[in-house]
Structures are given as C-alpha cells and as structure tokens.
C-alpha cells in the first residue's frame, strides 16, 4: 500500500495518544477516517486537529464506543458504513488501557476490564470490520500489541498480568492471521505493532476508564490503597496525603513526558511500516533492544537477580497504546 490517499480507515482509541496521531497523519495523507473512543472531549480535539491538516476531500468522523462491548462495536461499524460506505482499506485496532496488574491480588473485575479492552476489543473489531476489508481491492488489519506481548513484565516488584496476557493474545492472533488471510483473503494483510515506551496519557486515561478520582480528589481509602502500591515499589508507606497526590500526578504526567518516543513519532513509524507491508512493526529503540534481549536469553528474561532484563536499562517501561 504505497499511498493512503483516497483510502478509508478505522482507528480505535482515537481520542488521545497514538490513536489521535494516526488519525491526524492519515487525514493529512488523504485518507478518510472514522475513529472511536470513550472520551467525547478527546474525540472532539482529535477531529479538530485532523480536519485542520486534512487533505482535500478527506472526511473525519468520530464515534463513542467502548471496544470491550461487542454490541457497541457493531453499532460503531454500522455508523462507519453509513458515513463512509461498506468498504475499508485500513483498520487500526489501537485502543488499550492498563490495570489489573495482579492476577492474585487485584480485583477480578479490574483484571477482566483491562483484558476486555486490550484483547476482546481487538477481537470484536476484527470480527466486525474484516468483511469491509475483504470487500476492498487491497486492505490491511493493524493490531497494536506491545513489548509486553513478548516480555510479560515491567521489571521487579510490579505484577503486570492482565495487560501482558492480552498483548500476547493480540500478537498470537495477528501472527495466526497471516496464513489464514493468505489462504482465504490474500489481498488483506495483517500487521502487529509492538511499541515500547511511548509518550501517551494511558496511565491517566486508564484511571479515568475505571472511574477512579482525579489525584486531588483521592479519598482516605484511595490514599491508603495508593500508599500500599507505592510501598510495593520501594517508597515510604506513611507519606502524607498531599505527597501521595503529588506522586500520582507525577507518575501520570511523567509517563508521557519521560518517554523516549512521542506519540506522533510512533504513529509515523507505524504508518511507514504499514506502507511498506511489514507484518511485524517494532516501535522505538527500546522495543528493538528488548526484542533482541529476550530472543538472546529467553530463559533469563524474568531472572531479575541474574542476567535478566531491566526496563530501566533499555527495555520497556510500561504500556504504550491508548
């Protein structure tokens, strides 16, 4: 797919981060885009920015949809068909959240909500939109996994099971589709995207998705739970309330501002990979390095006391999509 001009695309999770940048860059290159998110405010900003830089004749539409809800996904598909027609050349399953880190200690509801967005969202959207891709002369399904799709860790002391499990599923699903599509729809390609640490608001957005309060509105119960979490990461467990709130703000902001690669640059890498027809798209130098480390020493990947891999030493430092 040498050009995106005149193509029709769907991007999930387009209200911020990489999803927003994919919409903006696709529209600038001449693709009409339908994007969904749970944030109406985020979608409004995305649409305004995309339309401001869009090529002539491009149409950008926004849709409220929680991709973990199949009925909502099917309604989104119907809205896309009504607005853009029954043919798509590109679908980017980008939406993602963090949460449900521990299978043992965290609430089952939180674990399954994270898994629902990060895996079932990809599955439901692929089911819903694949017939529209097949209807095109040439098309591509682009699924966002993560470095946590081949390394299920954030490093010592931090469980990361729901997100990692979902991202492994996305990776495996995408790889399995290579042969499935080659046999049954050879004009449809598939790409799996594995970003490292990208500058997005996924930490704050995940908190909001779970309905948790803003840092300044944390209750005493919230503060106690946060102190326990911070203590597990080696910080004092008796910090005063204002200090806890400041740390939460710093963690959310810091994830975006300390990233080695911006969301805009990550979107460019993804689109370049799609344009080149690559089925495996690593995003960021940290992703490339971590991939090499895991492949070179798979037995030591989780041996933090030995040779293992440290996210602070060039590996991943958190979930990237969103």
C-alpha positions as semicolon CSV with decimal commas, in nm:
position;residue;x (nm);y (nm);z (nm)
1;X;0,000;0,000;0,000
2;X;0,223;0,275;-0,131
3;X;-0,014;0,559;-0,052
4;X;-0,300;0,630;0,187
5;X;-0,459;0,888;-0,042
6;X;-0,820;0,801;-0,115
7;X;-0,822;0,516;0,138
8;X;-1,081;0,468;0,412
9;X;-0,962;0,383;0,763
10;X;-1,091;0,298;1,109
11;X;-0,882;0,384;1,415
12;X;-0,991;0,275;1,762
13;X;-0,880;0,469;2,067
14;X;-0,851;0,788;1,864
15;X;-0,924;1,029;2,148
16;X;-0,560;1,065;2,251
17;X;-0,208;0,932;2,213
18;X;-0,107;0,716;1,920
19;X;-0,467;0,679;1,804
20;X;-0,506;1,055;1,772
21;X;-0,178;1,085;1,585
22;X;-0,274;0,805;1,347
23;X;-0,596;0,988;1,264
24;X;-0,415;1,319;1,211
25;X;-0,143;1,171;0,991
26;X;-0,379;0,954;0,787
27;X;-0,605;1,253;0,719
28;X;-0,304;1,463;0,617
29;X;-0,207;1,194;0,366
30;X;-0,552;1,187;0,211
31;X;-0,731;0,905;0,394
32;X;-1,083;0,945;0,527
33;X;-1,101;0,820;0,886
34;X;-1,364;0,700;1,132
35;X;-1,233;0,692;1,487
36;X;-1,384;0,585;1,816
37;X;-1,309;0,635;2,184
38;X;-1,491;0,655;2,518
39;X;-1,391;1,020;2,558
40;X;-1,612;1,267;2,372
41;X;-1,380;1,553;2,470
42;X;-1,078;1,370;2,333
43;X;-1,255;1,287;2,007
44;X;-1,358;1,650;1,958
45;X;-0,996;1,761;1,983
46;X;-0,879;1,483;1,752
47;X;-1,134;1,574;1,488
48;X;-1,047;1,943;1,501
49;X;-0,676;1,878;1,467
50;X;-0,721;1,618;1,194
51;X;-0,955;1,835;0,988
52;X;-0,723;2,135;1,022
53;X;-0,446;1,948;0,844
54;X;-0,651;1,717;0,624
55;X;-0,600;1,683;0,252
56;X;-0,872;1,797;0,014
57;X;-1,184;1,579;0,018
58;X;-1,096;1,392;0,340
59;X;-1,379;1,303;0,577
60;X;-1,313;1,253;0,950
61;X;-1,591;1,118;1,172
62;X;-1,590;1,044;1,546
63;X;-1,788;0,783;1,734
64;X;-1,836;0,696;2,100
65;X;-1,758;0,326;2,151
66;X;-1,621;0,106;2,427
67;X;-1,448;-0,165;2,224
68;X;-1,486;-0,419;2,507
69;X;-1,863;-0,418;2,438
70;X;-1,946;-0,615;2,123
71;X;-2,287;-0,452;2,082
72;X;-2,119;-0,110;2,091
73;X;-1,863;-0,225;1,835
74;X;-2,135;-0,346;1,599
75;X;-2,317;-0,014;1,637
76;X;-1,988;0,164;1,560
77;X;-1,946;-0,050;1,248
78;X;-2,296;0,043;1,131
79;X;-2,217;0,413;1,185
80;X;-1,897;0,373;0,983
81;X;-2,084;0,208;0,695
82;X;-2,344;0,487;0,698
83;X;-2,077;0,759;0,696
84;X;-1,803;0,605;0,481
85;X;-1,961;0,318;0,287
86;X;-1,921;-0,057;0,311
87;X;-1,555;-0,082;0,210
88;X;-1,243;-0,016;0,420
89;X;-0,877;-0,036;0,327
90;X;-0,735;0,005;0,679
91;X;-0,837;-0,090;1,033
92;X;-0,613;0,006;1,325
93;X;-0,702;-0,179;1,646
94;X;-0,519;0,067;1,868
95;X;-0,737;0,117;2,178
96;X;-0,582;0,000;2,503
97;X;-0,574;0,057;2,879
98;X;-0,364;-0,059;3,174
99;X;-0,485;-0,210;3,501
100;X;-0,549;-0,544;3,669
101;X;-0,178;-0,592;3,721
102;X;-0,201;-0,883;3,963
103;X;-0,399;-1,198;3,887
104;X;-0,361;-1,289;4,255
105;X;-0,419;-0,967;4,446
106;X;-0,622;-0,736;4,222
107;X;-0,998;-0,745;4,181
108;X;-1,121;-0,987;3,916
109;X;-1,344;-0,711;3,773
110;X;-1,044;-0,483;3,715
111;X;-0,841;-0,764;3,559
112;X;-1,121;-0,858;3,320
113;X;-1,199;-0,496;3,222
114;X;-0,837;-0,445;3,119
115;X;-0,832;-0,774;2,932
116;X;-1,167;-0,684;2,776
117;X;-1,039;-0,367;2,615
118;X;-0,693;-0,493;2,522
119;X;-0,791;-0,832;2,380
120;X;-1,167;-0,855;2,326
121;X;-1,163;-0,508;2,174
122;X;-0,921;-0,630;1,907
123;X;-1,123;-0,948;1,854
124;X;-1,464;-0,777;1,833
125;X;-1,339;-0,505;1,597
126;X;-1,161;-0,759;1,377
127;X;-1,481;-0,966;1,355
128;X;-1,691;-0,658;1,279
129;X;-1,467;-0,489;1,024
130;X;-1,295;-0,777;0,844
131;X;-1,579;-0,817;0,590
132;X;-1,535;-0,449;0,498
133;X;-1,162;-0,504;0,448
134;X;-1,228;-0,812;0,236
135;X;-1,460;-0,600;0,019
136;X;-1,166;-0,375;-0,078
137;X;-0,921;-0,445;-0,358
138;X;-0,630;-0,419;-0,114
139;X;-0,651;-0,381;0,265
140;X;-0,466;-0,425;0,592
141;X;-0,562;-0,503;0,951
142;X;-0,322;-0,342;1,201
143;X;-0,331;-0,471;1,560
144;X;-0,145;-0,297;1,842
145;X;0,024;-0,538;2,079
146;X;0,321;-0,419;2,289
147;X;0,668;-0,518;2,400
148;X;0,463;-0,673;2,681
149;X;0,337;-0,907;2,411
150;X;0,676;-1,079;2,414
151;X;0,801;-0,982;2,763
152;X;0,532;-1,007;3,031
153;X;0,688;-0,777;3,287
154;X;0,756;-0,422;3,396
155;X;1,055;-0,534;3,600
156;X;1,097;-0,640;3,963
157;X;0,811;-0,596;4,208
158;X;0,538;-0,491;3,965
159;X;0,281;-0,754;3,854
160;X;0,156;-0,686;3,501
161;X;-0,065;-0,980;3,412
162;X;-0,387;-0,853;3,252
163;X;-0,219;-0,619;3,005
164;X;0,059;-0,864;2,921
165;X;-0,180;-1,156;2,875
166;X;-0,395;-0,953;2,639
167;X;-0,098;-0,826;2,439
168;X;0,040;-1,181;2,400
169;X;-0,305;-1,278;2,268
170;X;-0,304;-0,991;2,019
171;X;0,040;-1,089;1,895
172;X;-0,054;-1,456;1,856
173;X;-0,384;-1,375;1,688
174;X;-0,213;-1,144;1,438
175;X;0,057;-1,395;1,352
176;X;-0,200;-1,671;1,309
177;X;-0,397;-1,450;1,070
178;X;-0,101;-1,429;0,832
179;X;-0,164;-1,775;0,692
180;X;-0,540;-1,760;0,743
181;X;-0,567;-1,446;0,531
182;X;-0,313;-1,574;0,279
183;X;-0,546;-1,869;0,214
184;X;-0,888;-1,706;0,247
185;X;-0,834;-1,337;0,165
186;X;-0,490;-1,294;0,008
187;X;-0,550;-0,927;-0,072
188;X;-0,581;-0,847;0,300
189;X;-0,262;-0,816;0,500
190;X;-0,208;-0,803;0,874
191;X;0,046;-0,617;1,087
192;X;0,118;-0,649;1,457
193;X;0,256;-0,335;1,622
194;X;0,478;-0,368;1,930
195;X;0,562;-0,032;2,085
196;X;0,798;0,028;2,372
197;X;0,754;0,328;2,599
198;X;0,560;0,588;2,401
199;X;0,458;0,930;2,531
200;X;0,083;0,885;2,579
201;X;-0,169;0,951;2,854
202;X;-0,253;0,583;2,900
203;X;-0,187;0,593;3,276
204;X;-0,432;0,879;3,338
205;X;-0,678;0,751;3,077
206;X;-0,682;0,405;3,236
207;X;-0,760;0,559;3,576
208;X;-1,047;0,753;3,425
209;X;-1,178;0,445;3,240
210;X;-1,205;0,265;3,573
211;X;-1,394;0,563;3,718
212;X;-1,125;0,645;3,972
213;X;-1,096;1,002;4,103
214;X;-0,850;1,267;3,997
215;X;-0,539;1,282;4,220
216;X;-0,667;1,590;4,408
217;X;-0,993;1,408;4,486
218;X;-0,846;1,089;4,636
219;X;-1,033;0,981;4,949
220;X;-0,870;0,842;5,262
221;X;-0,946;0,490;5,136
222;X;-0,794;0,572;4,797
223;X;-0,487;0,720;4,964
224;X;-0,434;0,408;5,178
225;X;-0,453;0,184;4,869
226;X;-0,213;0,412;4,682
227;X;0,032;0,410;4,973
228;X;0,034;0,029;4,962
229;X;0,102;0,036;4,588
230;X;0,385;0,285;4,629
231;X;0,530;0,088;4,920
232;X;0,546;-0,214;4,690
233;X;0,766;-0,007;4,464
234;X;1,006;0,079;4,744
235;X;0,865;0,416;4,853
236;X;0,774;0,501;5,217
237;X;0,434;0,366;5,316
238;X;0,346;0,651;5,551
239;X;0,365;0,954;5,323
240;X;0,124;1,241;5,394
241;X;-0,181;1,281;5,172
242;X;-0,054;1,579;4,971
243;X;0,270;1,398;4,892
244;X;0,082;1,091;4,773
245;X;-0,135;1,305;4,546
246;X;0,171;1,480;4,403
247;X;0,339;1,146;4,330
248;X;0,029;1,018;4,150
249;X;0,025;1,333;3,934
250;X;0,396;1,299;3,867
251;X;0,362;0,934;3,764
252;X;0,079;1,009;3,522
253;X;0,249;1,311;3,369
254;X;0,592;1,154;3,380
255;X;0,488;0,851;3,178
256;X;0,412;1,082;2,887
257;X;0,690;1,337;2,925
258;X;0,974;1,095;3,001
259;X;0,907;0,866;2,706
260;X;1,190;0,831;2,453
261;X;0,943;0,850;2,163
262;X;0,641;1,077;2,117
263;X;0,300;0,954;2,007
264;X;0,340;1,145;1,680
265;X;0,674;0,982;1,604
266;X;0,532;0,641;1,698
267;X;0,240;0,689;1,457
268;X;0,484;0,774;1,180
269;X;0,678;0,452;1,243
270;X;0,354;0,254;1,233
271;X;0,233;0,412;0,910
272;X;0,573;0,369;0,746
273;X;0,560;0,000;0,840
274;X;0,208;-0,040;0,701
275;X;0,307;0,141;0,382
276;X;0,599;-0,099;0,343
277;X;0,374;-0,401;0,400
278;X;0,560;-0,522;0,709
279;X;0,376;-0,772;0,927
280;X;0,587;-0,701;1,237
281;X;0,639;-0,339;1,343
282;X;0,859;-0,265;1,644
283;X;0,823;0,094;1,762
284;X;1,109;0,263;1,946
285;X;1,473;0,179;2,009
286;X;1,376;0,029;2,346
287;X;1,140;-0,212;2,170
288;X;1,415;-0,325;1,933
289;X;1,663;-0,370;2,219
290;X;1,421;-0,560;2,439
291;X;1,324;-0,786;2,149
292;X;1,691;-0,870;2,095
293;X;1,747;-0,935;2,467
294;X;1,450;-1,167;2,505
295;X;1,542;-1,362;2,192
296;X;1,904;-1,392;2,302
297;X;1,822;-1,514;2,653
298;X;1,461;-1,632;2,686
299;X;1,537;-1,841;2,995
300;X;1,678;-1,536;3,174
301;X;1,407;-1,292;3,070
302;X;1,246;-1,295;3,414
303;X;1,557;-1,358;3,624
304;X;1,583;-1,011;3,775
305;X;1,857;-1,118;4,015
306;X;2,074;-1,251;3,736
307;X;2,123;-1,177;3,372
308;X;1,759;-1,072;3,327
309;X;1,620;-0,766;3,159
310;X;1,560;-0,434;3,332
311;X;1,310;-0,184;3,193
312;X;1,539;0,089;3,322
313;X;1,829;-0,044;3,124
314;X;1,685;-0,002;2,779
315;X;1,376;-0,219;2,793
316;X;1,012;-0,122;2,816
317;X;0,885;0,095;3,095
318;X;0,513;0,049;3,061
319;X;0,210;0,000;2,842
320;X;0,221;0,213;2,533
321;X;-0,108;0,209;2,345
322;X;-0,403;0,436;2,401
